Amino acid sequence: MTVPPSLRFSHVGLFCTRLEPLVDFYTRHMGFVITDRGRLPHAELCFLSRDPAEHHQLVLVTGRPEGLADRILNQISFRVDSLAELKAFYAALPLDLVSDIDPVNHGISWSLYFRDPEGNRLEVFTDTDWYIEQPIKEVVDLTQDEATILAKTHAYCMGQPGFRPMADWRRDIAAKINERLEQQGRGTGKGIKP
């Protein structure tokens, strides 16, 4: 399999036993802001970032049992530059080496989740042009042509809470991050750019 040249590390998902103390730690002591939070049937999630170009750099996910040290990492995530690259990655995935293949439309991104040969969960994804409140998890068929996937995703997003262009969301998060930096007396006067 050929690795797409634009594959870049993006974010980490951590399983946690108690969500609120970790949210407090990462926002109060590490300077992150909450960009989204919500619940899926199996877990509660909180998305955090210090960069308006990244919807989240850290996602905290409930589900780590007390005293169980081996269920900490939820996923390792890599970004590709386009839907075309994601589709190419999906088509070249070595089915004999990976498991639990799960192509997902999050509204803000298209993601391909799978497990490596030792069971570590990986995500390869690319952004869409839209923001909707998270978490969202819908199935996407990455064998469809790009125009079809784009049209279906846009139609889906238009009916979801918070729908707006991602550029507008990034501008608002940049303002929120700058406000936090100013409150902490660490503002540079230059500000974070969306």
C-alpha atoms as a printed R data frame, in Angstrom:
    type eleno elety resid chain resno       x      y      z
1   ATOM     1    CA   MET     A     1   0.000  0.000  0.000
2   ATOM     2    CA   THR     A     2   1.278  3.475 -0.878
3   ATOM     3    CA   VAL     A     3   0.984  5.990  1.949
4   ATOM     4    CA   PRO     A     4  -0.511  9.311  0.792
5   ATOM     5    CA   PRO     A     5   2.241 11.955  0.830
6   ATOM     6    CA   SER     A     6   0.096 14.390  2.800
7   ATOM     7    CA   LEU     A     7  -0.524 12.035  5.769
8   ATOM     8    CA   ARG     A     8   0.014 14.212  8.870
9   ATOM     9    CA   PHE     A     9  -0.540 13.589 12.560
10  ATOM    10    CA   SER     A    10  -3.611 15.461 13.784
11  ATOM    11    CA   HIS     A    11  -5.091 14.572 17.165
12  ATOM    12    CA   VAL     A    12  -5.345 12.055 19.982
13  ATOM    13    CA   GLY     A    13  -8.404 10.503 21.590
14  ATOM    14    CA   LEU     A    14  -8.100  9.451 25.224
15  ATOM    15    CA   PHE     A    15 -10.437  7.149 27.106
16  ATOM    16    CA   CYS     A    16 -11.164  8.488 30.584
17  ATOM    17    CA   THR     A    17 -12.790  7.168 33.731
18  ATOM    18    CA   ARG     A    18 -14.242 10.507 34.849
19  ATOM    19    CA   LEU     A    19 -14.744 13.118 32.150
20  ATOM    20    CA   GLU     A    20 -15.190 16.346 34.137
21  ATOM    21    CA   PRO     A    21 -11.872 16.331 36.050
22  ATOM    22    CA   LEU     A    22  -9.996 15.833 32.758
23  ATOM    23    CA   VAL     A    23 -12.000 18.561 30.998
24  ATOM    24    CA   ASP     A    24 -11.169 20.888 33.891
25  ATOM    25    CA   PHE     A    25  -7.469 19.958 33.789
26  ATOM    26    CA   TYR     A    26  -7.049 20.439 30.041
27  ATOM    27    CA   THR     A    27  -9.029 23.701 29.932
28  ATOM    28    CA   ARG     A    28  -7.738 25.284 33.134
29  ATOM    29    CA   HIS     A    29  -4.138 24.101 33.183
30  ATOM    30    CA   MET     A    30  -3.305 23.285 29.566
31  ATOM    31    CA   GLY     A    31  -5.078 26.212 27.867
32  ATOM    32    CA   PHE     A    32  -7.485 24.208 25.693
33  ATOM    33    CA   VAL     A    33 -11.002 25.420 24.927
34  ATOM    34    CA   ILE     A    34 -14.033 23.195 24.480
35  ATOM    35    CA   THR     A    35 -15.005 23.188 20.819
36  ATOM    36    CA   ASP     A    36 -17.850 20.659 21.130
37  ATOM    37    CA   ARG     A    37 -19.199 18.058 23.477
38  ATOM    38    CA   GLY     A    38 -21.991 15.532 23.414
39  ATOM    39    CA   ARG     A    39 -23.046 11.938 23.692
40  ATOM    40    CA   LEU     A    40 -23.177  8.913 21.427
41  ATOM    41    CA   PRO     A    41 -25.043  5.789 22.516
42  ATOM    42    CA   HIS     A    42 -21.872  4.218 23.961
43  ATOM    43    CA   ALA     A    43 -19.932  7.242 25.291
44  ATOM    44    CA   GLU     A    44 -19.772 10.919 26.171
45  ATOM    45    CA   LEU     A    45 -17.186 12.969 24.268
46  ATOM    46    CA   CYS     A    46 -15.536 16.342 24.816
47  ATOM    47    CA   PHE     A    47 -13.552 17.933 21.961
48  ATOM    48    CA   LEU     A    48 -10.731 20.357 22.846
49  ATOM    49    CA   SER     A    49  -8.379 22.536 20.825
50  ATOM    50    CA   ARG     A    50  -5.814 25.306 21.035
51  ATOM    51    CA   ASP     A    51  -5.765 25.825 17.275
52  ATOM    52    CA   PRO     A    52  -8.750 27.162 15.297
53  ATOM    53    CA   ALA     A    53  -7.530 25.267 12.235
54  ATOM    54    CA   GLU     A    54  -8.149 22.029 14.174
55  ATOM    55    CA   HIS     A    55 -11.688 21.277 15.340
56  ATOM    56    CA   HIS     A    56 -10.014 19.196 18.016
57  ATOM    57    CA   GLN     A    57  -6.477 18.319 18.974
58  ATOM    58    CA   LEU     A    58  -7.659 16.207 21.877
59  ATOM    59    CA   VAL     A    59 -10.896 14.283 22.339
60  ATOM    60    CA   LEU     A    60 -11.792 12.858 25.748
61  ATOM    61    CA   VAL     A    61 -14.040  9.788 25.612
62  ATOM    62    CA   THR     A    62 -15.758  8.082 28.539
63  ATOM    63    CA   GLY     A    63 -15.427  4.315 28.812
64  ATOM    64    CA   ARG     A    64 -12.188  3.601 30.634
65  ATOM    65    CA   PRO     A    65 -13.021  1.269 33.523
66  ATOM    66    CA   GLU     A    66 -11.613  2.111 36.955
67  ATOM    67    CA   GLY     A    67  -8.239  0.489 37.514
68  ATOM    68    CA   LEU     A    68  -7.882 -0.730 33.926
69  ATOM    69    CA   ALA     A    69  -4.633  0.742 32.667
70  ATOM    70    CA   ASP     A    70  -4.695 -0.648 29.146
71  ATOM    71    CA   ARG     A    71  -7.695  1.247 27.746
72  ATOM    72    CA   ILE     A    72  -6.349  4.751 27.630
73  ATOM    73    CA   LEU     A    73  -5.780  5.537 23.975
74  ATOM    74    CA   ASN     A    74  -8.935  5.783 21.885
75  ATOM    75    CA   GLN     A    75  -7.243  6.444 18.537
76  ATOM    76    CA   ILE     A    76  -4.309  7.939 16.672
77  ATOM    77    CA   SER     A    77  -5.492 10.252 13.898
78  ATOM    78    CA   PHE     A    78  -3.862 11.277 10.632
79  ATOM    79    CA   ARG     A    79  -5.048 13.953  8.209
80  ATOM    80    CA   VAL     A    80  -4.928 13.726  4.414
81  ATOM    81    CA   ASP     A    81  -5.396 16.699  2.082
82  ATOM    82    CA   SER     A    82  -8.529 15.677  0.220
83  ATOM    83    CA   LEU     A    83 -11.469 13.357 -0.152
84  ATOM    84    CA   ALA     A    84  -9.698 11.894 -3.195
85  ATOM    85    CA   GLU     A    85  -6.713 10.928 -1.028
86  ATOM    86    CA   LEU     A    86  -8.985  9.418  1.611
87  ATOM    87    CA   LYS     A    87 -10.765  7.360 -1.059
88  ATOM    88    CA   ALA     A    88  -7.390  6.213 -2.461
89  ATOM    89    CA   PHE     A    89  -6.197  5.258  1.026
90  ATOM    90    CA   TYR     A    90  -9.404  3.282  1.597
91  ATOM    91    CA   ALA     A    91  -9.065  1.480 -1.737
92  ATOM    92    CA   ALA     A    92  -5.476  0.478 -0.938
93  ATOM    93    CA   LEU     A    93  -6.084 -0.635  2.662
94  ATOM    94    CA   PRO     A    94  -4.451 -4.061  3.228
95  ATOM    95    CA   LEU     A    95  -7.522 -6.047  4.289
96  ATOM    96    CA   ASP     A    96  -5.364 -8.956  5.457
97  ATOM    97    CA   LEU     A    97  -3.577 -6.732  8.010
98  ATOM    98    CA   VAL     A    98  -6.322 -4.502  9.390
99  ATOM    99    CA   SER     A    99  -9.673 -5.030 11.092
100 ATOM   100    CA   ASP     A   100 -12.790 -3.158 12.208
101 ATOM   101    CA   ILE     A   101 -12.888 -0.953  9.095
102 ATOM   102    CA   ASP     A   102 -15.420  1.829  9.691
103 ATOM   103    CA   PRO     A   103 -15.886  4.660  7.135
104 ATOM   104    CA   VAL     A   104 -17.705  7.543  8.835
105 ATOM   105    CA   ASN     A   105 -19.193 10.917  7.954
106 ATOM   106    CA   HIS     A   106 -18.814 13.268 10.938
107 ATOM   107    CA   GLY     A   107 -20.199 16.239  8.992
108 ATOM   108    CA   ILE     A   108 -17.029 18.226  9.720
109 ATOM   109    CA   SER     A   109 -14.892 15.443  8.260
110 ATOM   110    CA   TRP     A   110 -14.925 12.118  6.487
111 ATOM   111    CA   SER     A   111 -13.046  9.516  8.504
112 ATOM   112    CA   LEU     A   112 -11.812  6.000  8.009
113 ATOM   113    CA   TYR     A   113 -11.322  4.108 11.256
114 ATOM   114    CA   PHE     A   114  -9.548  0.754 11.423
115 ATOM   115    CA   ARG     A   115  -7.312 -1.292 13.708
116 ATOM   116    CA   ASP     A   116  -3.688 -2.042 12.971
117 ATOM   117    CA   PRO     A   117  -2.333 -5.613 13.208
118 ATOM   118    CA   GLU     A   118  -2.008 -5.326 17.020
119 ATOM   119    CA   GLY     A   119  -5.466 -3.835 17.493
120 ATOM   120    CA   ASN     A   120  -4.538 -0.144 17.895
121 ATOM   121    CA   ARG     A   121  -7.304  2.071 16.564
122 ATOM   122    CA   LEU     A   122  -6.286  4.477 13.780
123 ATOM   123    CA   GLU     A   123  -8.175  7.208 11.959
124 ATOM   124    CA   VAL     A   124  -7.335  8.692  8.556
125 ATOM   125    CA   PHE     A   125  -9.520 11.683  7.714
126 ATOM   126    CA   THR     A   126 -10.035 14.849  5.713
127 ATOM   127    CA   ASP     A   127 -12.112 17.927  6.534
128 ATOM   128    CA   THR     A   128 -15.320 19.051  4.888
129 ATOM   129    CA   ASP     A   129 -16.176 22.740  4.405
130 ATOM   130    CA   TRP     A   130 -18.935 22.676  7.022
131 ATOM   131    CA   TYR     A   131 -19.351 22.769 10.754
132 ATOM   132    CA   ILE     A   132 -22.122 20.971 12.640
133 ATOM   133    CA   GLU     A   133 -22.314 20.244 16.357
134 ATOM   134    CA   GLN     A   134 -20.367 17.164 17.424
135 ATOM   135    CA   PRO     A   135 -20.327 14.255 17.991
136 ATOM   136    CA   ILE     A   136 -21.958 12.928 14.821
137 ATOM   137    CA   LYS     A   137 -21.384  9.484 13.354
138 ATOM   138    CA   GLU     A   138 -23.015  8.528 10.076
139 ATOM   139    CA   VAL     A   139 -21.950  5.825  7.634
140 ATOM   140    CA   VAL     A   140 -20.280  6.997  4.421
141 ATOM   141    CA   ASP     A   141 -19.664  4.848  1.349
142 ATOM   142    CA   LEU     A   142 -16.139  5.726  0.232
143 ATOM   143    CA   THR     A   143 -16.593  3.718 -2.965
144 ATOM   144    CA   GLN     A   144 -19.001  6.381 -4.262
145 ATOM   145    CA   ASP     A   145 -17.673  9.176 -6.462
146 ATOM   146    CA   GLU     A   146 -16.580 12.414 -4.792
147 ATOM   147    CA   ALA     A   147 -19.473 14.496 -6.142
148 ATOM   148    CA   THR     A   148 -22.018 12.081 -4.654
149 ATOM   149    CA   ILE     A   149 -20.299 11.989 -1.268
150 ATOM   150    CA   LEU     A   150 -20.030 15.800 -1.231
151 ATOM   151    CA   ALA     A   151 -23.692 16.307 -2.168
152 ATOM   152    CA   LYS     A   152 -24.955 13.779  0.406
153 ATOM   153    CA   THR     A   153 -22.765 15.237  3.150
154 ATOM   154    CA   HIS     A   154 -23.796 18.813  2.405
155 ATOM   155    CA   ALA     A   155 -27.494 17.869  2.384
156 ATOM   156    CA   TYR     A   156 -27.080 16.012  5.680
157 ATOM   157    CA   CYS     A   157 -25.166 18.874  7.339
158 ATOM   158    CA   MET     A   158 -27.722 21.513  6.309
159 ATOM   159    CA   GLY     A   159 -30.296 19.788  8.539
160 ATOM   160    CA   GLN     A   160 -28.070 19.519 11.627
161 ATOM   161    CA   PRO     A   161 -27.731 21.838 14.645
162 ATOM   162    CA   GLY     A   162 -25.072 24.522 14.334
163 ATOM   163    CA   PHE     A   163 -24.691 24.201 10.538
164 ATOM   164    CA   ARG     A   164 -22.437 26.902  9.093
165 ATOM   165    CA   PRO     A   165 -19.279 27.245  7.029
166 ATOM   166    CA   MET     A   166 -16.198 25.884  8.804
167 ATOM   167    CA   ALA     A   167 -14.431 29.221  8.147
168 ATOM   168    CA   ASP     A   168 -17.031 30.978 10.350
169 ATOM   169    CA   TRP     A   169 -16.598 28.383 13.110
170 ATOM   170    CA   ARG     A   170 -12.790 28.783 12.977
171 ATOM   171    CA   ARG     A   171 -13.099 32.574 13.268
172 ATOM   172    CA   ASP     A   172 -15.280 32.207 16.389
173 ATOM   173    CA   ILE     A   173 -12.952 29.632 17.980
174 ATOM   174    CA   ALA     A   174  -9.931 31.854 17.232
175 ATOM   175    CA   ALA     A   175 -11.675 34.658 19.143
176 ATOM   176    CA   LYS     A   176 -12.419 32.283 22.033
177 ATOM   177    CA   ILE     A   177  -8.794 31.098 22.171
178 ATOM   178    CA   ASN     A   178  -7.508 34.693 22.037
179 ATOM   179    CA   GLU     A   179  -9.884 35.663 24.835
180 ATOM   180    CA   ARG     A   180  -8.565 32.786 26.950
181 ATOM   181    CA   LEU     A   181  -4.952 33.843 26.295
182 ATOM   182    CA   GLU     A   182  -5.759 37.426 27.263
183 ATOM   183    CA   GLN     A   183  -7.472 36.264 30.478
184 ATOM   184    CA   GLN     A   184  -4.368 34.302 31.366
185 ATOM   185    CA   GLY     A   185  -2.165 37.331 30.647
186 ATOM   186    CA   ARG     A   186  -0.429 35.494 27.829
187 ATOM   187    CA   GLY     A   187  -1.793 37.454 24.914
188 ATOM   188    CA   THR     A   188   0.833 38.524 22.422
189 ATOM   189    CA   GLY     A   189  -1.239 41.276 20.870
190 ATOM   190    CA   LYS     A   190  -0.998 39.420 17.570
191 ATOM   191    CA   GLY     A   191  -3.822 36.979 18.243
192 ATOM   192    CA   ILE     A   192  -4.485 33.509 16.901
193 ATOM   193    CA   LYS     A   193  -5.610 33.556 13.287
194 ATOM   194    CA   PRO     A   194  -8.486 31.339 12.099
